[in-house]
Amino acid sequence: MNFALVFTTNVVRKAYRFLFPSRKFCNGNLNGSDEESDLGFPHLEDREAICVRSKVLETGASRVLEALHQEEDSVFDTKFSPLDELNVRVSGLLVRDVLVGILRNLRCDDNNKTRCAKLAYRFFVWSREQERFRHTVDSYHLLMKIFADCGEYKAMWRLVDEMVQDGYPTTARTFNLLICSCGEAGLAKQAVVQFIKFKAFNYRPFKHSYNAILNALLGVKQYGLIEWVYEQMLEDGFSPDVVTYNVLMWSNYRLGKMDQFDRLFDEMARDGLSPDLYTFNILLHILGRGNKPLAALTTLNHMKEVGIEPSVIHFTTLIDGLSRAGNLEACKYFIDEMVKVGCTPDVVCYTVMITGYVISGELEKAKEMFSEMTSKGQLPNVFTYNAMIRGLCMAGEFREACWMLKEMESRGCSPNFVVYSTLVSYLRKAGKLGEARKVIRDMVKKGHYVHLVPKMMKYRR
């Protein structure tokens, strides 16, 4: 069966999540904000996570930071005696807190970037020289992030060289930091070339460095470099596998090269490679977004014929695409189908349906789906609640929306900034300024997103 003849539709959403449907799809469609988006980096390095950190750093880190900032920066000397005089025990936690503190200060006041980079490296070298202490890969990544924010790209590369020389693994995280930073400076291709030269970049679950690099490029949306890296891979004598083809096909869709997708699919078959779970998930995404439920049903049946049982992820991927295409009737059909074959809809699947009903203005059906979800033991997550609160606000049911905010908190589900901003924005648009202020006061009282209150205030008319 030639799938390439059937799949002729638009590009699907975020490429680097083509196996697992994004747990944040509701966020993007309902509110247009990416405040809570996750690029795959540790949360401690997120701008908001660092600047909002209200707790005072543990005593040792505070003392180190104070000593560092008191030092004159005219002489760059790693033999930093004031640190020795502190008598602090160097640990991974101390190093992390000090580097995070420097990164936080840098991002809240970026007037002294060069000084911050020097202080961070000085402390990094000093701590490395302490007895019975060895830096972790995360420490290197934190320092790389500081160098990136300071625009010290050469220092980043020197640090990566140090990692390799000292036997530390260069992972997809290392690559992502470099490619994101160098991409902003127009040096993305140089970053890729350097990693290809390393040969030691072998990140699971990829069998060789090229697949890891291709997947990382997909994750940071450097689609233009993927084809070039693929050509280098072939020149080095590596044969593409299913993972390689999945990345190439997805990137071609993102670039709108439909004919290239067809060519790659046929080429994969000629190489004797069969579509895997990833491949089928890509195809179901495409069919869903293209509003082709009959072709999707054929694909699901074909999966069974070749011995691949569609999972809840495959059904959710398809339902998500159909929902975005506005075909909620087909969504409901496939939910019933997945139940028939023994797949239980999870919170993500239900949230997709609820979001689709809210967007189409069918609040009552969204409420029914929400009730069905909870009655079957599926606990709503923050995106489910955000969809419901959005729908209630759109329908002018503000009392219920505020009640739902309290309900999610009582169930141990912490509202994110999107939930608060959605509710406040709609309350203000409806002229309910007192209620909006109350929501903000409650948010501040609980210590949530205090640093983002000024941003929330700009919603005021």
C-alpha positions in Angstrom: 0.0 0.0 0.0 1.5 3.4 -1.0 0.6 5.9 1.7 2.3 8.7 -0.2 -0.7 8.8 -2.6 -3.1 9.4 0.3 -1.3 11.9 2.4 -1.6 15.3 0.7 -2.5 17.9 3.2 -1.1 20.7 5.4 1.8 20.7 7.8 1.1 19.4 11.3 2.1 20.9 14.7 5.3 20.9 16.7 7.7 18.5 15.0 9.7 17.4 17.9 6.6 15.9 19.6 5.5 13.8 16.6 5.2 10.6 18.7 3.6 12.0 21.8 0.9 14.6 21.2 1.8 17.8 23.1 0.4 18.0 26.6 0.1 21.7 26.0 -1.9 21.9 22.8 -4.9 23.5 24.5 -2.6 26.3 25.8 -1.6 27.5 22.4 -5.0 27.4 20.7 -7.1 28.9 23.5 -5.1 31.8 24.7 -2.3 32.6 22.3 0.3 32.7 25.0 3.3 30.6 25.4 4.0 31.8 28.9 4.1 28.2 30.2 5.7 26.6 27.2 8.4 24.1 27.6 11.2 23.7 25.2 12.6 20.7 26.8 15.1 22.5 29.0 15.1 22.1 32.8 12.6 24.4 34.4 15.2 26.0 36.7 16.7 27.6 33.6 13.5 29.0 32.3 13.4 32.8 32.4 10.3 33.0 34.6 11.4 30.1 36.9 14.7 31.9 37.6 13.4 35.4 38.0 10.4 34.4 40.1 12.5 32.3 42.6 11.5 34.2 45.7 13.2 32.0 48.3 16.6 33.3 49.4 19.4 31.0 48.2 20.8 28.7 50.9 23.3 30.4 53.1 26.4 29.0 51.5 25.4 30.1 48.0 24.4 33.6 49.3 27.8 34.0 50.9 29.6 32.9 47.7 27.6 35.3 45.5 28.3 38.1 47.9 32.1 37.4 47.9 32.1 37.1 44.1 30.4 40.4 43.5 32.7 42.2 46.0 35.8 41.2 44.0 37.2 43.7 41.5 36.9 42.5 38.0 40.0 44.1 36.7 42.1 41.0 37.2 40.7 37.7 36.0 42.3 35.2 38.4 40.9 31.8 39.2 43.0 31.6 42.4 40.2 33.4 44.3 41.3 33.4 47.9 38.2 35.2 49.3 36.2 32.0 48.4 38.7 29.9 50.2 38.1 32.0 53.3 34.4 31.3 53.3 34.9 27.7 54.4 31.9 26.5 52.5 31.5 22.8 51.5 31.4 22.6 47.7 28.6 20.4 46.5 26.5 19.9 43.3 23.7 21.8 45.0 25.9 24.7 46.0 27.3 25.0 42.4 23.8 24.9 41.0 22.5 27.6 43.4 25.4 29.9 42.7 25.2 29.6 38.9 21.4 30.0 39.0 21.9 33.0 41.2 24.3 34.6 38.6 21.9 33.7 35.8 19.0 35.2 37.7 20.9 38.4 38.3 22.0 38.5 34.7 18.5 38.2 33.4 17.0 40.7 35.8 19.7 43.2 35.2 21.8 42.6 32.0 24.0 45.7 32.2 27.0 43.7 33.4 27.1 40.7 31.1 30.8 40.5 30.7 31.3 40.7 34.5 28.7 38.0 35.1 30.3 35.6 32.7 33.7 36.2 34.3 32.3 35.6 37.8 30.5 32.5 36.8 33.6 31.0 35.2 35.8 32.0 38.1 33.6 30.2 40.5 33.3 27.2 38.2 37.0 26.8 38.0 37.5 27.4 41.7 34.9 24.8 42.7 36.4 22.3 40.2 39.8 22.6 42.0 38.3 21.7 45.4 39.1 18.3 46.9 36.8 15.4 46.2 34.5 17.5 43.9 33.7 16.9 40.3 31.3 19.0 38.2 28.2 17.4 36.7 27.0 17.8 33.1 24.2 20.0 34.4 26.8 22.4 35.9 28.5 22.7 32.5 25.1 23.3 30.9 24.3 26.0 33.4 27.6 27.8 32.7 27.0 27.4 29.0 23.6 29.1 29.4 25.2 32.0 31.2 27.8 32.4 28.4 24.9 32.2 25.9 23.0 35.0 27.6 26.2 37.1 27.7 26.9 36.5 24.0 30.2 34.7 24.9 29.9 32.1 22.1 33.6 31.3 21.9 33.6 30.7 25.6 30.7 28.3 25.1 32.7 26.3 22.6 35.8 26.2 24.8 33.6 24.8 27.5 32.2 22.1 25.3 35.8 21.2 24.3 36.6 20.9 28.0 33.7 18.6 28.5 34.9 16.3 25.8 38.5 16.3 27.0 37.3 15.6 30.6 35.2 12.7 29.4 31.8 14.2 29.9 29.0 13.1 27.5 27.9 15.7 25.0 24.1 15.1 24.9 21.1 16.5 23.0 20.8 19.1 25.8 24.4 20.3 25.0 23.5 20.4 21.4 20.2 22.3 21.9 21.9 24.9 24.0 24.6 25.5 21.3 22.3 25.4 18.4 19.7 27.7 19.9 22.4 30.2 21.0 24.5 30.0 17.8 21.3 30.1 15.7 20.4 33.5 17.1 23.9 34.7 16.2 23.8 33.2 12.7 26.3 30.5 13.6 24.0 27.5 13.6 25.7 25.7 10.7 29.1 26.1 12.5 27.6 24.5 15.6 26.3 21.5 13.6 29.7 21.1 11.8 31.5 21.1 15.2 29.2 18.4 16.6 29.7 16.3 13.5 33.4 16.5 14.1 33.0 15.4 17.8 32.0 11.9 16.8 31.4 11.3 20.5 27.9 12.8 20.4 25.9 9.6 20.8 22.6 10.4 22.6 20.1 7.6 23.3 17.8 6.4 21.9 19.6 7.2 18.6 22.1 4.6 17.1 24.5 7.2 15.9 25.3 10.9 16.2 23.7 12.0 13.0 20.2 10.8 14.0 20.7 12.6 17.4 21.7 15.8 15.6 18.8 15.5 13.1 16.3 15.1 15.9 17.8 18.0 17.9 17.6 20.2 14.8 13.9 19.2 14.5 13.3 20.1 18.1 14.7 23.7 17.7 13.0 24.1 14.3 16.2 24.4 12.3 14.5 22.7 9.3 16.8 24.3 6.8 19.8 22.5 8.2 18.3 19.0 8.3 18.7 18.3 4.6 22.3 19.5 4.7 23.1 17.3 7.7 21.5 14.3 6.0 23.8 14.8 3.0 26.8 14.9 5.3 25.5 11.7 6.9 25.4 9.9 3.6 28.9 11.2 2.7 30.2 9.7 5.9 28.8 6.3 4.9 25.8 6.1 7.2 22.6 4.6 5.8 19.3 6.2 6.9 17.0 4.2 9.1 13.3 4.7 10.0 14.2 7.4 12.5 16.2 9.3 9.9 13.3 9.1 7.4 10.8 10.2 10.1 12.8 13.4 10.8 13.3 14.1 7.1 9.6 13.6 6.2 8.5 15.8 9.1 10.8 18.6 8.3 9.7 18.5 4.6 6.1 18.9 5.7 7.1 21.8 7.9 8.8 23.4 4.9 5.8 22.6 2.7 7.7 20.2 0.4 4.9 17.7 -0.2 6.6 16.1 -3.2 9.7 15.5 -1.1 7.6 13.7 1.5 6.2 11.4 -1.1 9.7 10.7 -2.5 11.1 9.9 0.9 8.2 7.6 1.8 8.8 5.6 -1.4 12.5 5.6 -0.8 12.0 4.2 2.7 10.0 1.4 1.2 12.6 0.6 -1.4 15.2 0.4 1.3 13.1 -2.3 2.9 12.1 -0.2 5.9 8.6 -0.4 7.3 6.7 2.5 9.0 7.0 2.4 12.8 4.9 3.9 15.6 6.5 7.3 14.9 5.7 7.1 11.2 2.1 6.2 11.7 1.7 9.0 14.2 3.0 11.5 11.7 0.6 10.2 9.1 -2.4 10.3 11.5 -1.5 13.9 12.4 -1.4 14.9 8.8 -4.7 13.1 8.0 -6.4 14.7 11.0 -5.3 18.2 10.2 -6.3 17.6 6.6 -9.8 16.5 7.8 -9.5 13.1 6.1 -11.3 10.7 8.5 -11.8 8.0 5.9 -8.2 7.8 5.0 -7.3 7.9 8.7 -9.6 4.9 9.3 -7.8 3.1 6.5 -4.5 3.8 8.1 -5.6 2.6 11.5 -6.8 -0.7 9.9 -3.6 -1.0 8.0 -1.6 -0.7 11.2 -3.5 -3.7 12.6 -2.8 -5.6 9.4 1.0 -5.1 9.8 0.9 -6.0 13.5 0.9 -2.6 15.1 -2.0 -2.0 17.4 -3.0 1.7 17.5 -2.5 3.1 21.0 -4.2 5.9 22.9 -1.5 8.2 21.5 -2.3 7.4 17.9 -6.0 8.0 18.5 -5.4 11.2 20.4 -3.1 12.4 17.7 -5.8 11.8 15.1 -8.6 13.3 17.2 -6.4 16.4 17.9 -5.9 17.0 14.2 -9.6 16.5 13.4 -10.5 18.8 16.3 -8.3 21.5 14.9 -9.9 21.0 11.5 -13.3 21.5 13.1 -14.6 18.0 12.5 -15.9 17.2 16.0 -18.3 14.6 14.7 -15.4 12.6 13.4 -13.6 13.1 16.7 -16.5 11.6 18.6 -16.6 8.7 16.2 -12.9 7.9 16.8 -13.3 8.2 20.6 -16.0 5.5 20.3 -13.8 3.4 18.1 -10.9 3.5 20.5 -13.1 2.4 23.3 -14.3 -0.5 21.1 -10.8 -1.7 20.6 -9.9 -1.5 24.3 -8.1 1.8 24.4 -9.2 4.0 27.3 -9.2 7.7 26.5 -6.8 9.5 28.9 -6.8 13.1 30.2 -5.1 14.4 27.1 -7.7 12.8 24.8 -10.5 14.2 26.8 -8.9 17.6 26.9 -8.6 17.6 23.1 -12.3 17.0 22.8 -13.2 19.6 25.5 -11.0 22.2 23.8 -12.6 21.5 20.4 -16.1 21.9 21.8 -15.1 25.2 23.6 -13.6 26.6 20.4 -16.7 25.7 18.4 -18.9 27.3 21.0 -20.5 24.1 22.1 -20.1 24.6 25.9 -22.8 22.1 26.9 -21.0 19.3 25.1 -17.7 20.4 26.7 -19.4 20.2 30.1 -20.7 16.7 29.3 -17.3 15.6 28.2 -15.8 17.0 31.4 -18.3 15.1 33.5 -17.7 11.9 31.6 -14.0 12.3 32.1 -14.2 12.7 35.9 -16.8 10.0 36.2 -14.3 7.6 34.6 -11.6 8.4 37.0 -9.5 10.7 34.7 -8.4 13.7 36.7 -8.4 17.0 34.8 -5.1 18.7 34.4 -4.3 22.4 34.2 -5.0 22.5 30.4 -8.4 20.9 30.9 -9.3 23.5 33.5 -8.0 26.3 31.3 -10.2 25.1 28.4 -13.3 24.9 30.7 -12.6 28.3 32.3 -12.2 29.8 28.9 -15.4 28.3 27.6 -17.4 29.5 30.7 -16.0 33.0 30.3 -16.9 33.0 26.6 -20.4 32.1 27.6 -20.5 34.8 30.3 -20.7 32.2 33.1 -18.2 34.0 35.3 -19.4 32.7 38.6 -18.9 29.1 37.4 -15.5 30.0 36.0 -14.4 31.4 39.3 -15.8 28.4 41.1 -13.9 26.1 38.7 -10.6 28.0 39.6 -11.3 27.2 43.2 -12.2 23.6 42.4 -8.9 22.9 40.5 -6.9 24.2 43.5 -8.9 22.1 45.9 -8.0 19.1 43.8 -4.4 19.9 44.0 -4.0 21.2 40.5 -2.1 24.5 40.6 -3.3 27.1 38.1 -0.7 28.4 35.8 -0.3 31.9 34.5 -2.5 31.2 31.5 -5.4 30.2 33.7 -5.2 33.4 35.7 -4.7 35.6 32.7 -7.5 34.0 30.8 -10.0 34.6 33.7 -8.7 38.1 34.4 -8.8 39.1 30.8 -12.4 38.0 30.3 -13.6 39.5 33.5 -12.1 42.9 32.5 -13.6 42.7 29.0 -17.0 42.1 30.7 -16.5 45.2 32.9 -16.2 43.1 36.1 -13.1 44.9 37.3 -13.7 44.2 41.0 -13.8 40.4 40.3 -10.7 40.7 38.2 -8.8 42.5 40.9 -9.9 39.8 43.4 -8.5 37.1 41.3 -5.2 39.0 41.1 -5.1 39.5 44.8 -5.7 35.9 45.5 -3.0 35.0 43.0 -0.5 37.3 44.7 -1.5 36.2 48.2 -0.7 32.6 47.2 2.7 33.7 45.8 1.8 32.7 42.3 3.4 34.6 39.3 3.9 37.8 41.4 6.5 39.0 38.9 4.0 38.7 36.0 1.4 41.0 37.6 2.6 44.0 35.6 2.1 41.9 32.4 -1.4 41.0 33.5 -2.2 44.6 34.1 -1.6 45.5 30.5 -4.8 43.6 29.6 -6.7 46.5 31.2 -8.6 48.6 28.7 
